[in-house]
Amino acid sequence: MCTFMKMDQKAIATLLELAAKSLLSNEPAAIHALEELPRDLFVPLFIEAFLGGHKKIVKAMVKAWPFHCLHIGALSVQESYYEILEAMIGGLQILPDQNSSSWGPKLRILDLRQDPDCGTTCSEISTTFPFCFQSCVYSQHSILKTEEAQHNVKCLGIVNSESEPPSTQKPVELLVDLSFNGTLRTKQFLSFLQSKVEQSFGSLHLCCRDLQINKISAHKSVLQFLDLGCIDHLELNQAYLNEVTTLLAQMIHLNSISLSNISFKRCKGEDFRTFLIQLGQLHNLQELSLALFCLTDQLHKLLRILPPQLDTLCLSFCGLSNRDITVLSQSSQASHLRLLNLSNNQIFSEVYEPFQTLLEKVSGTLQYLEINNCLITDSTLSAVLPALSHCTHLRVLSFAFNPITMPLLMGLLQHLTCLMELKHVIYPVPVHCYEQWNFPGSLDRQKLAEVQAQLAAMLQVVERDDMNWTTCPE
């Protein structure tokens, strides 16, 4: 019986897809048919129209969408990406139709973020909030907060012509991830967004959760039309530290920060102290990534203000010292870290004991470890190997661009195959494969091929075909 039902459901889905493709073959007819289209056909028709780049149909479907929410989800297009997003945004009815006395469409949330785990529309489990699991919960301008306020006003019995907005002006929410990369097409898209928000007279709430900025000085004016309180992930490249601090003061709900090429004079200066104070106010922070951010002998100041539940810490090119690694191993964050990246720091140039202690501290939680280009030698790796072998939850290990020999690499493989969750290892090219170690153009690719074949054979002998060993030769 169950098998028959599954086959029947699959057959229905196939028929719906075929019906959608048939409609798309005649664009004017498809747009005209939307008024009479059954609800069950909207989703398969939208998917086919989106993937096929049918901008006019997509725009018309957004306007007539019969559900509360519409998500791109796992859908993606390579060509005309911005064009189809603009078509969808253009279909939003943020103001009442001049030719209609009623609002009409049910669409209240348009989600343009790509999320493989998100369906095209949420199941309508309730007529009250939340009608969409992706609704904004932070901004005072969100649908949730706006309608909660209206509901409270009605419950208090103080509804009047001034407190109750016209029924035709229902708020709409637009969810989108933005990247300020300075390209002409991106600038055009941001200008389009800004114009749409201004034309809505407050009925359209633009909710950006993920913001990437390259060179903040070139985008200060664009930032002014964003509701920075919605952002939970910030990636910023090229800025002064005081500019970062100003942004953090408005992004109070951040759970992920990535900063690189941030300019400041010294870690004992006023700008750095103010930055730490503001960073310490981000109680939801779980991921912190700093690159080209000088922290030599100053990591204790940073760890002191970070929340203990931090599970991701990336400190590449931060000039870390052995003292910093010692401080990290003694921190409250160390016992919670899931991902740790200490690449491009010469933390093994003196002694290995601080890192060994750190591995012991993170062994219960660590899943991703990156220690590329850290001057790790055979003796260092041999010394920390017992502690590394206790990291039983490790899934990815990357230690490329370190001067390691082939015998040590083979010994390492034999020890690590007991870690059953470890699936990916990115290892350094052994020094014997270079005429001069790590010097561009001196790699002997025949020797490297022999190394790869030997490691693959060893994995096959111990029946770990699920473990992938790769390298970054140059």
Stockholm file with secondary structure:
# STOCKHOLM 1.0

chainA/1-474         MCTFMKMDQKAIATLLELAAKSLLSNEPAAIHALEELPRDLFVPLFIEAFLGGHKKIVKAMVKAWPFHCLHIGALSVQESYYEILEAMIGGLQILPDQNSSSWGPKLRILDLRQDPDCGTTCSEISTTFPFCFQSCVYSQHSILKTEEAQHNVKCLGIVNSESEPPSTQKPVELLVDLSFNGTLRTKQFLSFLQSKVEQSFGSLHLCCRDLQINKISAHKSVLQFLDLGCIDHLELNQAYLNEVTTLLAQMIHLNSISLSNISFKRCKGEDFRTFLIQLGQLHNLQELSLALFCLTDQLHKLLRILPPQLDTLCLSFCGLSNRDITVLSQSSQASHLRLLNLSNNQIFSEVYEPFQTLLEKVSGTLQYLEINNCLITDSTLSAVLPALSHCTHLRVLSFAFNPITMPLLMGLLQHLTCLMELKHVIYPVPVHCYEQWNFPGSLDRQKLAEVQAQLAAMLQVVERDDMNWTTCPE
#=GR chainA/1-474 SS CHHHHHHHHHHHHHHHHHHHHHHHTSHHHHHHHGGGCCHHHHHHHHHHHHHTTCHHHHHHHHHHCCSSEEEEETCCCSSSHHHHHHHHHHTCCCSCCTTCSSCCCCCCEEEEEECTTCCSSCCCCCSSSCSSTTCCCSCTTSHHHHHHHHHHHHHTTCCCTTTSCCTTCCCEEEECCEEECCCHHHHHHHHHHHHHHHHTTTSEEEECSEEEEECGGGSHHHHTTSCGGGCCEEEEEEEEHHHHHHHHTTCTTCSEEEEEEEECSCTTSHHHHHHHHHHTTCTTCCEEEEESCCCTTTHHHHHHHSCTTCCEEEEETSCCCHHHHHHHHTSSGGGTCSEEECTTCCTTSSCSHHHHHHHHHHTTTCCEEECTTSCCCHHHHHHHHHHHHTCTTCCEEECCSSCCCHHHHHHHHHHHTTCTTCCEEEECCCGGGBSSTTCTTCBCHHHHHHHHHHHHHHHHHTTCTTCEEEECCC
#=GC SS_cons         CHHHHHHHHHHHHHHHHHHHHHHHTSHHHHHHHGGGCCHHHHHHHHHHHHHTTCHHHHHHHHHHCCSSEEEEETCCCSSSHHHHHHHHHHTCCCSCCTTCSSCCCCCCEEEEEECTTCCSSCCCCCSSSCSSTTCCCSCTTSHHHHHHHHHHHHHTTCCCTTTSCCTTCCCEEEECCEEECCCHHHHHHHHHHHHHHHHTTTSEEEECSEEEEECGGGSHHHHTTSCGGGCCEEEEEEEEHHHHHHHHTTCTTCSEEEEEEEECSCTTSHHHHHHHHHHTTCTTCCEEEEESCCCTTTHHHHHHHSCTTCCEEEEETSCCCHHHHHHHHTSSGGGTCSEEECTTCCTTSSCSHHHHHHHHHHTTTCCEEECTTSCCCHHHHHHHHHHHHTCTTCCEEECCSSCCCHHHHHHHHHHHTTCTTCCEEEECCCGGGBSSTTCTTCBCHHHHHHHHHHHHHHHHHTTCTTCEEEECCC
//
